């Protein structure tokens, strides 16, 4: 699978994806290499800016261009297949009327992020692999000094898992994740 190309859209300039590009064929788009230049048919992993869509959007500086990046990433992901990542509490998935059956909620702490970081992942034409549940409990309050940029960076292991979901997660024929099955006696989904 070394020639299997994956585009990473809206990555941070300091993203761990650059370390992983030594092992995988990654086409990485950052602020300095705009994802608006992307013109390929390979699957994508999208990390668009979330400030305009988050629960705390009223505290963010209005930036229509950043807000539109999420919409553009969504359209590319719908066309090419891939994964769209946004924080828990985002209003974006409601805005695009995303099918919740294609979404999972994870905590990036499971991949060694130094704090709880609830994240929603939308899968289109691919499905998630098994992921590492981590039930570590911290006694009392934990004070972690995370700067703005370090809060938004994913860990190396999380980014690697997302890549593996694309490489190993077989594209589903109807675009529905393979982890959702119908029960014989019930029309509800079983995860």
QUILIN-V15305 format. One record per residue. N is the residue number from 1. RES is the residue in three letters. OMEGA is omega in radians with two decimals (999 if undefined). D_LAST is the distance of its C-alpha to the last C-alpha in Angstrom with 1 decimal. Layout:
{{N,RES,OMEGA,D_LAST} {N,RES,OMEGA,D_LAST}}
This chain:
{{1,UNK,-3.06,28.5} {2,UNK,3.12,31.2} {3,UNK,3.13,32.2} {4,UNK,-3.05,28.7} {5,UNK,3.07,29.3} {6,UNK,3.07,26.9} {7,UNK,3.07,28.3} {8,UNK,-3.07,27.6} {9,UNK,3.11,28.5} {10,UNK,3.07,30.0} {11,UNK,3.06,30.0} {12,UNK,3.08,32.3} {13,UNK,-3.13,35.6} {14,UNK,-3.05,34.8} {15,UNK,3.04,31.3} {16,UNK,3.10,30.1} {17,UNK,3.14,29.4} {18,UNK,3.06,33.1} {19,UNK,-3.11,32.9} {20,UNK,-3.14,30.1} {21,UNK,3.03,32.3} {22,UNK,-3.08,34.4} {23,UNK,-3.06,31.6} {24,UNK,3.11,29.8} {25,UNK,-3.09,31.3} {26,UNK,3.05,30.4} {27,UNK,-2.94,32.2} {28,UNK,3.11,32.1} {29,UNK,-3.12,33.1} {30,UNK,3.08,34.3} {31,UNK,-3.13,36.6} {32,UNK,3.04,39.6} {33,UNK,-2.94,38.1} {34,UNK,3.07,36.6} {35,UNK,3.09,33.5} {36,UNK,3.06,35.5} {37,UNK,-3.10,37.3} {38,UNK,3.12,34.1} {39,UNK,-3.08,34.8} {40,UNK,3.13,32.7} {41,UNK,3.14,30.0} {42,UNK,3.08,27.9} {43,UNK,-3.07,24.4} {44,UNK,2.92,24.4} {45,UNK,-3.01,22.9} {46,UNK,3.07,24.0} {47,UNK,-3.07,25.0} {48,UNK,3.09,27.2} {49,UNK,-3.05,29.2} {50,UNK,-3.02,27.4} {51,UNK,-3.09,30.4} {52,UNK,-3.07,31.0} {53,UNK,-3.00,27.4} {54,UNK,3.08,26.6} {55,UNK,-3.11,27.0} {56,UNK,-3.08,30.4} {57,UNK,3.14,31.6} {58,UNK,3.07,34.6} {59,UNK,-3.06,35.9} {60,UNK,3.07,35.6} {61,UNK,-3.10,38.5} {62,UNK,3.13,37.9} {63,UNK,-3.07,37.5} {64,UNK,3.13,36.8} {65,UNK,3.09,36.7} {66,UNK,-3.14,33.9} {67,UNK,-3.13,31.9} {68,UNK,3.09,32.4} {69,UNK,3.13,31.1} {70,UNK,3.14,27.5} {71,UNK,3.13,28.1} {72,UNK,3.08,29.7} {73,UNK,-3.14,27.0} {74,UNK,-3.13,24.4} {75,UNK,3.11,26.7} {76,UNK,3.14,27.0} {77,UNK,3.09,23.3} {78,UNK,-3.14,22.8} {79,UNK,-3.00,25.7} {80,UNK,-3.00,25.1} {81,UNK,3.10,21.3} {82,UNK,-3.06,20.0} {83,UNK,3.09,18.5} {84,UNK,-3.07,19.8} {85,UNK,3.07,19.8} {86,UNK,-3.10,21.0} {87,UNK,3.01,21.2} {88,UNK,-3.12,19.2} {89,UNK,3.12,21.4} {90,UNK,3.04,22.5} {91,UNK,-3.03,23.9} {92,UNK,-3.06,23.5} {93,UNK,3.05,20.2} {94,UNK,-3.14,21.6} {95,UNK,-3.11,24.9} {96,UNK,-3.14,23.5} {97,UNK,-3.10,21.3} {98,UNK,3.09,18.2} {99,UNK,-3.06,15.2} {100,UNK,3.11,12.6} {101,UNK,-3.14,9.8} {102,UNK,-3.04,11.3} {103,UNK,2.98,11.4} {104,UNK,3.08,10.1} {105,UNK,3.11,12.3} {106,UNK,3.04,13.9} {107,UNK,-3.08,17.2} {108,UNK,3.02,19.8} {109,UNK,3.12,21.4} {110,UNK,3.10,18.9} {111,UNK,3.02,21.0} {112,UNK,2.97,24.2} {113,UNK,-2.99,25.0} {114,UNK,3.10,27.7} {115,UNK,3.05,26.1} {116,UNK,3.14,22.9} {117,UNK,-3.14,21.9} {118,UNK,-3.02,18.8} {119,UNK,3.04,17.8} {120,UNK,3.11,15.8} {121,UNK,3.09,15.1} {122,UNK,-3.12,15.0} {123,UNK,3.08,14.5} {124,UNK,-3.11,16.8} {125,UNK,3.10,17.3} {126,UNK,3.13,15.6} {127,UNK,-3.11,12.3} {128,UNK,3.00,11.7} {129,UNK,3.06,12.6} {130,UNK,-3.13,11.9} {131,UNK,-3.01,13.4} {132,UNK,3.05,15.8} {133,UNK,-3.11,15.0} {134,UNK,-3.10,18.4} {135,UNK,3.09,19.4} {136,UNK,3.09,23.1} {137,UNK,3.10,24.9} {138,UNK,3.09,28.2} {139,UNK,3.12,31.0} {140,UNK,3.14,32.6} {141,UNK,3.08,32.6} {142,UNK,3.14,32.1} {143,UNK,-3.13,34.3} {144,UNK,-3.13,33.5} {145,UNK,3.12,35.7} {146,UNK,3.07,33.6} {147,UNK,-3.14,35.5} {148,UNK,-3.10,34.2} {149,UNK,-3.12,33.6} {150,UNK,3.06,32.1} {151,UNK,-3.06,29.6} {152,UNK,3.14,28.3} {153,UNK,3.01,28.3} {154,UNK,3.11,25.2} {155,UNK,3.11,25.7} {156,UNK,-3.10,26.6} {157,UNK,3.09,23.6} {158,UNK,3.12,21.2} {159,UNK,3.11,23.1} {160,UNK,3.13,23.1} {161,UNK,3.11,19.3} {162,UNK,3.10,19.2} {163,UNK,3.12,21.8} {164,UNK,3.10,20.0} {165,UNK,3.11,16.9} {166,UNK,-3.07,19.5} {167,UNK,-3.06,21.6} {168,UNK,-3.12,19.0} {169,UNK,-3.07,16.1} {170,UNK,3.06,17.4} {171,UNK,3.12,18.1} {172,UNK,-3.03,16.2} {173,UNK,-3.07,18.7} {174,UNK,-3.12,17.6} {175,UNK,-3.13,16.4} {176,UNK,-3.10,12.8} {177,UNK,-3.11,10.4} {178,UNK,-3.09,9.8} {179,UNK,3.09,6.2} {180,UNK,-3.13,5.5} {181,UNK,3.06,7.0} {182,UNK,3.04,9.3} {183,UNK,3.12,10.3} {184,UNK,-3.06,14.0} {185,UNK,-2.98,15.1} {186,UNK,3.11,13.1} {187,UNK,-3.14,12.8} {188,UNK,-3.12,9.8} {189,UNK,3.06,6.4} {190,UNK,3.13,3.8} {191,UNK,999,0.0}}
